[in-house]
Amino acid sequence: MDLKDIAGNFILLDNIKSIEPYGNGHINSTYKVSLVNSENQYILQKINTQVFKHPEQIIQNHFKLQQFLEPDSQGMKIPHLIHTKQDEFLFTDNESNAWRLMNFFKDSYSIEVVENEYQASEAGRGFGWFLNQFAKIDSSVFFEAIKDFHSLSFRINQFNDAIEKNRAGRLIEIKDIVDFYKGQVNELIEIEKLIKSGEIPERVVHNDTKINNLLFKDEKAIAVIDLDTAGKGTVLYDFGDAIRTISNTAAEDEKDLNKVDFNIKMFEAFARGYLNQTKQLLTGKELDLLYIAPKYMTFIMGIRFLADYLNGDVYYKTAYEKHNLTRSLVQKKLIEQMQKSKIK
């Protein structure tokens, strides 16, 4: 089926003016649908079922959020799913591809790198709004989109397996880097124990709080998007991953490590925006441990990149031989800079 036929399951074919590739996402295939004689536009997405093996579950998770969204939402929104003509939110084509249609936010834009403290504060407000907006939903009703996505012990086991098997024969050249990451385990595993014991409560969180998962309009955050991983998690995941990306002064795969630093001003600005939305909601224990959340999430990403390097680059797309090693070294440098800064 061509794209117009697929979109025609949601919209009258005669109303479709054009369908064009949109955005730079690495997982789902995304298109913008424009209509004849209308300013309304939509986002058509083919869900990557290699990553999301049960697309019907992420649709159900999304719809739970959509149903719960309060009318007075401080100007913030989430994408809304559009029904097919068969009154479903998911369309499966004759090649078993899974498709969905959502509203398009006119005159909005996303950013890849935070340029100033105001943007960082707005990002904190936006992601803090998300946590606060859905705080009353029971997180247990959500499906797990990707099993063990932020499980520290699972990622450590993957890392140890990669070290033991050394499939690509690369271990000897990076033993000092491996030792650095191993040296962080004891401190961070204590945080996972608090999560498993319930001292850090499970909440409905976004689980992928990169800055480009916010939409801006006129310099204000207006929408939280990319809800595929939304569901059960902890505030540490969202706060930590946002800081990991927002406070990094360089790209995630920057080769010149002298450019990699932890921007404490961006951390503080994001925290102000985030806590303005969430401080009354969070427990004392959660507030006490927010300082370590960036290190927790940076560590997870660092060992994921390094494990993939040891395994021969079988998971992440790479542009050159040591791409995953470069990514892991950036995370390592970030952790080192976090440890030197006012947050531990």
Number of C-alpha atoms within 10 A of each C-alpha: 8 8 13 17 14 19 23 16 21 22 20 13 14 10 13 19 14 14 19 12 13 14 10 10 10 9 13 16 16 22 19 19 25 19 18 12 9 10 8 13 20 21 23 26 19 19 22 17 14 9 12 19 13 17 22 15 16 23 18 16 21 22 16 16 22 15 9 12 16 12 9 8 11 11 11 20 22 21 20 16 19 19 17 17 13 10 9 14 19 23 22 14 14 8 7 9 13 18 22 25 28 20 17 17 19 11 9 16 15 16 14 13 18 18 12 12 16 16 23 28 22 22 33 31 25 29 30 25 24 25 22 20 20 19 15 11 15 13 17 13 13 19 19 20 20 14 10 11 14 18 12 20 16 14 19 20 11 16 24 16 15 22 19 11 12 17 15 13 13 14 20 9 9 12 11 11 17 18 10 12 19 15 11 14 15 9 11 19 15 11 19 16 14 13 16 12 10 10 13 23 16 18 20 25 27 26 25 20 28 21 23 21 20 23 24 22 14 9 12 18 24 23 22 23 19 19 20 20 21 23 28 19 24 20 24 25 20 23 28 22 23 26 29 27 23 28 25 24 18 20 15 16 17 16 16 11 15 10 14 23 18 25 17 17 13 23 24 17 21 29 23 19 22 25 17 15 21 23 15 10 13 17 13 11 12 18 16 10 13 18 19 19 25 26 26 26 24 24 26 24 20 24 27 22 24 27 27 21 29 25 21 18 19 11 13 12 10 12 8 8 11 13 20 26 23 22 22 28 23 27 26 23 20 28 25 16 19 23 14 11 12 9 15 14
